Amino acid sequence: MKFTTKLVTAAAMLAFAGAAFAQKGETVKIAFIDPLSGLMGPVGSNQLKGFQYFADKFNKTNPAGVKFEIVAFDNKLSPAESLNALKAATDQGIRYITQGDGSSVAGALIDAVAKHNERNPGKEIIFLNHSAIDPDFTNSKCNYWHFRFDADSSMKMEALTTFMKDQKDVKNVYLLNQNYSHGHQVAKYAKELLALKRPDVKIVGEDLTPLAQVRDFSPYVAKIKAAGADTVITGNWGSDLALLIKAANEGGYTGKFYTYYTGVTGTPTALGKNGSGRVFQVSYNHYNMGGDMGKWQAEYKAKFKDDFYTGSIIHILTALGQSMAAAKSTDPVKVAKALEGMKFKSFSGEVEMRKTDHQLQQPLYLTVWQPVDKKFTYSPENTGMTLALVKEFPAYIASTPTSCQMKRP
C-alpha cells in the first residue's frame, strides 16, 4: 500500500511540474500591425525594431520561459489594410496582435477581434495596444480582449493642464490636431480641462488636418500667428508634428507648443536648435530616465543608429511573460484572465493593468526641449538638444476615472 501511495504521489508531483512549466519552450508569435511605408513608415519601423530588440532580450529572461517572435504586417496606416493583416495573422494561427499608430486603426481592430473571438471559441486573440490613446477604448468602447499600455489622451491632457494652469504666460491657445478620433479627443479634453483649471485662457483658433497628408503646414502657422496665439496644443505625431514644427520655425512663430510626441522620429531634427524652453512633451517615459531605460536606449541607439521612445513595448513583453507564467499557459483565454489587475515592476516603478477597463496605470512625465547638459545628456537624432524633465506626475495623479462596463466571457 505504501509503495502504491508513493507512486501516486510521485505521479501527481510530476503532473504538477509538467503543468507548471507547460508553456516553457513554446514560441509565442505576436503580429505587429502598423505602418512600415508612407509618411508614418519611419515611426512604425522604429517601433518594429523596438519589438524585435526587446523580444530577443526578454527571450533570455522572461519567467514563462517562452520565446517571443514578432511577425510584421505593413498596414499602410489603413483600417482596411489592418483588417486584412488581422485575417492573415489568424490564418497563420497567431493569437496575439499589437498595434498603436492611429486610433482609427485600433478601433477597427478592437471590433474585429471581439467578433472573431465570439465566433471562434478556442481560437481567441488578445489585442495589445501599444500607442493608440483614444479614451473611448477603455471607457464606452472597452472590450475584454483589448489591453492598453500607453496612457490615454485624457490622462495626458490632465497632466498637461495641471502644469499649464500655473503658467501665467499662457493666455491665448490654438488647438491644431489630426482629423480623426485621437485629434478630436485631444481638442475636446483641452477645452474641457482648460475651462475648468484656467477659465481665463481663450481658445483663439482650432484646426483639424487630415492624417499624414499635409506636407506644408505654413498656412496653418500663418493662421496661428494671425490669431495671436501664444500657445499651441497639439496631439500631432510623426510627420504631422515634424512638418508643423518645421513650418513654425521657418515662419518665425515664437509661441509655446504643448505636445504628446516631440521625441518621436523626425520632430527632434525638425526642431534642431530652435524652440529651446518653448516645446513641451507629456509622456509615460522620456529620454533621460537613466537606470535600465537609459542602458536600453544606449544599446538600441548603438545597434540601430536610431532612438528608442516607445516604452510600452517593454510593458507589453514584461506583462506577457509574467501573465503566461502565472497562467502556466500561453492560451489567450487564461493569459487575459491573468493580465487583468496584474501589477509588475517597470522602468517607472510599479505599474498596474487596471482590471476595470484594461488601462495601464503609470506615472507621466512633462519634459521640455533644451540643449543637453551634465544632468540631461541624451540627444535624440544627434541634435545636441534633449527633452529635460520638468515635472513628474505619479500614477494616482495621472489616473482618470472610467465608465467602462466590462463584459467578461
C-alpha positions as CSV (number, residue, x, y, z in Angstrom):
1,M,0.0,0.0,0.0
2,K,2.8,2.4,1.0
3,F,4.6,1.7,-2.3
4,T,1.4,2.4,-4.3
5,T,0.8,5.7,-2.4
6,K,4.4,6.8,-3.2
7,L,3.8,6.0,-6.8
8,V,0.6,8.0,-6.9
9,T,2.3,10.9,-5.1
10,A,5.3,10.9,-7.4
11,A,3.0,10.8,-10.4
12,A,1.0,13.8,-9.1
13,M,4.2,15.7,-8.5
14,L,5.4,15.1,-12.0
15,A,2.0,16.1,-13.4
16,F,2.1,19.3,-11.4
17,A,5.6,20.1,-12.6
18,G,4.6,19.4,-16.1
19,A,1.6,21.8,-15.7
20,A,3.6,24.5,-14.1
21,F,6.0,24.6,-17.0
22,A,3.7,23.5,-19.7
23,Q,4.4,26.7,-21.8
24,K,8.2,26.6,-21.3
25,G,10.0,26.5,-24.7
26,E,6.9,27.5,-26.7
27,T,7.2,30.1,-29.4
28,V,4.6,32.9,-29.0
29,K,4.1,34.8,-32.2
30,I,2.9,38.4,-32.0
31,A,1.5,40.1,-35.1
32,F,2.8,43.7,-35.4
33,I,0.2,45.6,-37.5
34,D,1.4,49.2,-38.1
35,P,2.7,51.4,-41.0
36,L,6.0,50.4,-42.5
37,S,5.6,52.6,-45.5
38,G,4.3,56.1,-46.4
39,L,4.8,59.2,-44.3
40,M,4.3,57.4,-41.0
41,G,6.5,54.4,-42.1
42,P,9.6,55.7,-40.1
43,V,7.6,55.6,-36.9
44,G,6.3,52.1,-37.4
45,S,9.7,50.9,-38.5
46,N,11.3,52.3,-35.3
47,Q,8.7,50.5,-33.2
48,L,9.1,47.2,-35.1
49,K,12.8,47.4,-34.3
50,G,11.9,48.0,-30.7
51,F,9.7,44.9,-30.5
52,Q,12.3,42.8,-32.1
53,Y,15.1,44.1,-29.9
54,F,13.2,43.6,-26.7
55,A,11.8,40.2,-27.8
56,D,15.3,39.0,-28.3
57,K,16.4,40.4,-24.9
58,F,13.4,39.1,-22.9
59,N,13.5,35.7,-24.5
60,K,16.5,35.0,-22.3
61,T,14.8,36.1,-19.1
62,N,11.0,36.0,-19.2
63,P,9.6,34.0,-16.3
64,A,7.3,31.9,-18.6
65,G,10.3,30.5,-20.5
66,V,8.7,31.2,-23.8
67,K,10.2,32.6,-27.0
68,F,8.6,35.7,-28.4
69,E,8.6,36.1,-32.2
70,I,7.4,39.3,-33.9
71,V,5.7,38.9,-37.3
72,A,5.4,42.2,-39.1
73,F,2.5,43.4,-41.3
74,D,2.5,46.8,-43.1
75,N,-1.0,48.2,-42.6
76,K,-0.1,51.4,-44.5
77,L,-2.0,53.2,-41.7
78,S,-5.2,52.0,-43.2
79,P,-8.0,50.3,-41.2
80,A,-9.0,48.2,-44.2
81,E,-5.4,47.0,-44.7
82,S,-5.2,46.3,-40.9
83,L,-8.2,44.0,-41.1
84,N,-6.6,42.2,-44.0
85,A,-3.4,41.8,-41.8
86,L,-5.5,40.5,-38.9
87,K,-7.0,37.9,-41.2
88,A,-3.6,36.9,-42.5
89,A,-2.3,36.6,-38.9
90,T,-5.2,34.4,-37.7
91,D,-4.8,32.2,-40.8
92,Q,-1.2,31.7,-39.6
93,G,-2.5,30.7,-36.1
94,I,-1.2,33.9,-34.4
95,R,-3.2,34.7,-31.3
96,Y,-1.5,37.9,-30.1
97,I,-1.6,41.1,-32.0
98,T,-0.1,44.5,-31.3
99,Q,-0.8,47.9,-32.9
100,G,-0.7,51.5,-31.8
101,D,-0.3,54.0,-34.7
102,G,-3.7,55.5,-35.2
103,S,-6.8,55.2,-33.1
104,S,-8.8,54.9,-36.3
105,V,-7.0,51.6,-36.9
106,A,-7.2,50.5,-33.3
107,G,-10.9,51.0,-33.2
108,A,-11.4,48.8,-36.3
109,L,-9.1,46.1,-34.8
110,I,-10.9,46.1,-31.4
111,D,-14.2,45.5,-33.1
112,A,-12.8,42.8,-35.4
113,V,-11.0,40.9,-32.6
114,A,-14.2,41.0,-30.5
115,K,-16.2,39.5,-33.4
116,H,-13.5,36.9,-34.1
117,N,-13.4,35.7,-30.5
118,E,-17.1,35.5,-30.3
119,R,-17.3,33.4,-33.5
120,N,-14.3,31.2,-32.8
121,P,-14.2,29.8,-29.3
122,G,-10.9,28.1,-28.6
123,K,-9.1,30.4,-31.1
124,E,-9.3,33.7,-29.1
125,I,-6.9,36.6,-29.8
126,I,-5.6,39.3,-27.5
127,F,-5.0,42.9,-28.7
128,L,-2.0,44.5,-27.1
129,N,-2.4,48.3,-27.8
130,H,1.0,50.0,-27.5
131,S,0.1,53.6,-28.5
132,A,-3.5,54.2,-29.7
133,I,-4.8,56.5,-27.0
134,D,-8.5,57.4,-27.7
135,P,-10.0,57.3,-24.2
136,D,-13.2,55.6,-25.5
137,F,-11.3,52.4,-25.9
138,T,-11.2,52.0,-22.1
139,N,-14.5,53.7,-21.5
140,S,-17.6,53.5,-23.6
141,K,-16.0,51.1,-26.1
142,C,-14.0,49.0,-23.6
143,N,-13.6,45.3,-24.6
144,Y,-12.3,42.4,-22.6
145,W,-9.8,41.3,-25.2
146,H,-8.1,44.8,-25.5
147,F,-5.3,45.9,-23.2
148,R,-3.8,49.4,-23.4
149,F,-0.2,50.0,-22.3
150,D,0.1,53.7,-23.2
151,A,-1.6,56.4,-21.2
152,D,-4.8,57.6,-22.8
153,S,-5.4,61.1,-24.1
154,S,-7.4,62.3,-21.1
155,M,-4.6,61.2,-18.7
156,K,-2.0,63.1,-20.7
157,M,-4.2,66.2,-21.0
158,E,-4.9,66.1,-17.3
159,A,-1.2,66.2,-16.6
160,L,-0.5,68.9,-19.3
161,T,-3.2,71.2,-18.0
162,T,-2.2,70.7,-14.4
163,F,1.1,72.2,-15.3
164,M,-0.3,74.9,-17.7
165,K,-2.7,76.3,-15.0
166,D,0.3,77.8,-13.2
167,Q,1.9,79.2,-16.4
168,K,0.8,82.8,-16.5
169,D,2.2,83.4,-20.0
170,V,-0.4,81.0,-21.4
171,K,-3.3,83.3,-22.4
172,N,-4.3,82.6,-25.9
173,V,-4.3,78.9,-27.1
174,Y,-4.6,77.5,-30.6
175,L,-5.7,73.8,-31.0
176,L,-4.2,72.1,-34.0
177,N,-4.8,68.4,-34.3
178,Q,-5.3,65.5,-36.7
179,N,-8.8,64.9,-38.1
180,Y,-9.6,61.5,-36.6
181,S,-10.7,60.3,-33.2
182,H,-7.4,60.9,-31.5
183,G,-7.2,64.5,-32.6
184,H,-10.8,65.1,-31.7
185,Q,-10.2,63.8,-28.2
186,V,-7.1,65.9,-27.7
187,A,-9.1,69.1,-28.6
188,K,-12.1,68.0,-26.6
189,Y,-10.2,67.4,-23.4
190,A,-8.0,70.5,-23.9
191,K,-11.1,72.7,-24.0
192,E,-12.8,71.0,-21.0
193,L,-9.8,70.9,-18.7
194,L,-8.6,74.4,-19.5
195,A,-12.1,75.8,-18.9
196,L,-12.0,74.0,-15.5
197,K,-8.5,74.9,-14.4
198,R,-7.8,78.2,-16.3
199,P,-11.1,79.8,-17.3
200,D,-9.3,83.0,-18.2
201,V,-7.5,81.3,-21.1
202,K,-9.0,81.9,-24.5
203,I,-9.2,79.3,-27.3
204,V,-8.4,81.7,-30.2
205,G,-8.4,79.1,-33.0
206,E,-8.8,75.5,-33.9
207,D,-7.9,73.3,-36.9
208,L,-8.2,69.6,-37.7
209,T,-5.9,68.4,-40.5
210,P,-6.1,65.1,-42.5
211,L,-3.9,62.4,-41.0
212,A,-0.5,62.0,-42.7
213,Q,-1.5,64.0,-45.8
214,V,-0.3,67.6,-45.2
215,R,3.2,68.3,-46.4
216,D,3.1,72.1,-45.9
217,F,1.9,73.5,-42.6
218,S,2.8,77.1,-43.3
219,P,-0.8,78.1,-44.0
220,Y,-1.8,76.8,-40.6
221,V,1.2,78.6,-38.9
222,A,0.0,81.8,-40.6
223,K,-3.4,81.3,-39.0
224,I,-1.9,80.6,-35.6
225,K,0.1,83.9,-35.8
226,A,-2.8,85.8,-37.1
227,A,-5.0,84.6,-34.2
228,G,-2.5,86.0,-31.7
229,A,-1.9,82.6,-30.1
230,D,0.9,82.4,-27.5
231,T,0.5,78.7,-27.1
232,V,-0.3,75.7,-29.4
233,I,-1.7,72.4,-28.1
234,T,-1.3,69.5,-30.5
235,G,-1.6,65.8,-30.3
236,N,0.0,65.5,-33.8
237,W,2.6,62.7,-34.3
238,G,5.1,61.6,-36.8
239,S,5.4,63.7,-40.0
240,D,2.3,65.7,-38.9
241,L,4.3,67.1,-36.0
242,A,7.7,67.3,-37.6
243,L,6.4,69.3,-40.6
244,L,4.3,71.5,-38.3
245,I,7.4,72.4,-36.2
246,K,9.4,72.9,-39.4
247,A,6.9,75.3,-40.7
248,A,6.6,77.1,-37.4
249,N,10.4,77.6,-37.3
250,E,10.5,78.8,-40.9
251,G,7.5,81.1,-40.3
252,G,9.1,82.7,-37.2
253,Y,6.5,81.6,-34.7
254,T,7.9,82.1,-31.2
255,G,5.0,80.8,-29.1
256,K,5.0,77.6,-27.0
257,F,4.0,74.1,-28.1
258,Y,2.5,71.6,-25.7
259,T,2.7,68.2,-27.4
260,Y,2.4,64.5,-26.8
261,Y,5.1,63.3,-29.3
262,T,8.0,65.7,-29.6
263,G,10.5,62.9,-29.1
264,V,9.2,60.8,-31.9
265,T,11.0,60.2,-35.2
266,G,11.6,63.4,-37.3
267,T,10.5,66.0,-34.8
268,P,13.8,66.4,-33.0
269,T,15.5,67.1,-36.3
270,A,12.8,69.5,-37.3
271,L,13.3,71.4,-34.1
272,G,17.1,71.4,-34.3
273,K,18.4,74.1,-32.0
274,N,15.2,76.1,-32.2
275,G,12.4,76.0,-29.6
276,S,14.6,75.8,-26.5
277,G,12.4,76.2,-23.5
278,R,9.3,76.5,-25.6
279,V,8.3,73.0,-26.7
280,F,6.9,70.6,-24.1
281,Q,6.0,66.9,-24.2
282,V,3.9,64.8,-21.9
283,S,4.6,61.0,-22.0
284,Y,5.0,57.9,-19.8
285,N,8.7,57.7,-20.4
286,H,11.4,60.1,-21.6
287,Y,15.0,60.2,-22.8
288,N,16.7,60.9,-19.5
289,M,15.3,58.3,-17.1
290,G,18.6,56.5,-16.5
291,G,18.6,53.1,-15.0
292,D,17.6,50.2,-17.2
293,M,15.8,52.5,-19.6
294,G,19.0,54.5,-20.1
295,K,21.0,51.4,-20.7
296,W,18.5,50.0,-23.2
297,Q,18.2,53.3,-25.1
298,A,22.0,53.4,-25.4
299,E,22.1,49.8,-26.7
300,Y,19.3,50.5,-29.1
301,K,21.0,53.6,-30.5
302,A,24.3,51.8,-30.9
303,K,22.6,48.9,-32.7
304,F,20.1,50.7,-34.9
305,K,21.5,54.3,-35.2
306,D,18.1,55.4,-34.0
307,D,16.3,56.4,-30.8
308,F,14.0,54.2,-28.7
309,Y,10.9,56.0,-27.4
310,T,8.0,53.5,-27.3
311,G,8.4,52.3,-23.7
312,S,5.0,50.4,-23.9
313,I,6.9,47.7,-25.8
314,I,8.7,46.9,-22.6
315,H,5.5,46.9,-20.7
316,I,3.8,44.6,-23.1
317,L,6.6,41.9,-23.2
318,T,7.1,42.1,-19.5
319,A,3.4,41.7,-18.8
320,L,3.0,38.9,-21.3
321,G,5.9,36.9,-19.8
322,Q,4.6,37.3,-16.2
323,S,0.9,36.6,-17.1
324,M,1.9,33.4,-19.1
325,A,4.0,32.3,-16.1
326,A,1.1,33.0,-13.7
327,A,-1.4,31.3,-16.1
328,K,1.0,28.4,-16.7
329,S,-0.1,28.6,-20.3
330,T,0.1,30.7,-23.5
331,D,-3.7,30.2,-24.1
332,P,-5.1,33.8,-24.6
333,V,-8.2,32.9,-22.5
334,K,-6.0,32.1,-19.5
335,V,-3.5,34.9,-20.2
336,A,-6.2,37.5,-20.4
337,K,-7.5,36.5,-17.0
338,A,-4.0,36.7,-15.5
339,L,-3.4,40.1,-17.1
340,E,-6.4,41.7,-15.5
341,G,-5.3,43.6,-12.4
342,M,-1.7,42.5,-12.8
343,K,0.9,44.6,-11.1
344,F,4.5,44.5,-12.3
345,K,7.8,46.3,-11.9
346,S,8.5,48.8,-14.7
347,F,11.2,51.3,-15.7
348,S,8.9,53.8,-14.0
349,G,8.2,51.8,-10.8
350,E,5.3,49.5,-10.1
351,V,2.5,49.8,-12.7
352,E,-0.9,48.1,-12.8
353,M,-3.2,46.9,-15.6
354,R,-6.4,48.2,-14.1
355,K,-8.9,45.3,-14.1
356,T,-11.9,47.6,-14.5
357,D,-11.0,48.8,-18.0
358,H,-7.7,47.3,-19.0
359,Q,-5.9,50.7,-18.9
360,L,-2.3,50.6,-17.6
361,Q,-1.9,52.9,-14.6
362,Q,1.5,54.5,-14.6
363,P,3.4,57.8,-13.9
364,L,3.6,60.6,-16.5
365,Y,6.4,63.0,-17.2
366,L,6.5,66.5,-18.6
367,T,9.7,67.4,-20.4
368,V,11.0,70.5,-22.3
369,W,13.2,70.9,-25.3
370,Q,16.6,72.3,-24.4
371,P,20.4,71.8,-25.0
372,V,21.9,68.7,-23.4
373,D,23.8,69.4,-20.2
374,K,25.5,67.4,-17.5
375,K,22.2,66.3,-16.0
376,F,20.2,65.6,-19.2
377,T,22.6,64.0,-21.6
378,Y,20.6,62.0,-24.2
379,S,20.5,63.7,-27.6
380,P,17.7,62.4,-29.9
381,E,18.6,62.3,-33.5
382,N,22.1,63.7,-32.5
383,T,20.7,67.3,-32.4
384,G,22.7,68.3,-29.3
385,M,19.3,69.0,-27.7
386,T,17.2,66.9,-25.4
387,L,13.9,66.7,-23.5
388,A,14.7,67.6,-19.9
389,L,12.4,66.5,-17.1
390,V,10.3,69.4,-15.7
391,K,7.7,67.6,-13.6
392,E,6.6,64.0,-12.7
393,F,3.0,63.1,-12.2
394,P,2.6,59.9,-10.0
395,A,0.2,57.3,-11.2
396,Y,-2.5,58.3,-8.8
397,I,-2.5,61.8,-10.2
398,A,-2.2,60.8,-13.9
399,S,-5.1,58.3,-13.4
400,T,-8.6,59.3,-14.6
401,P,-11.9,57.6,-13.8
402,T,-13.5,55.1,-16.2
403,S,-17.1,54.5,-17.3
404,C,-16.3,51.0,-18.7
405,Q,-18.9,48.3,-18.1
406,M,-16.6,45.4,-18.9
407,K,-18.4,42.3,-20.3
408,R,-16.4,39.2,-19.5
409,P,-16.7,35.9,-21.3
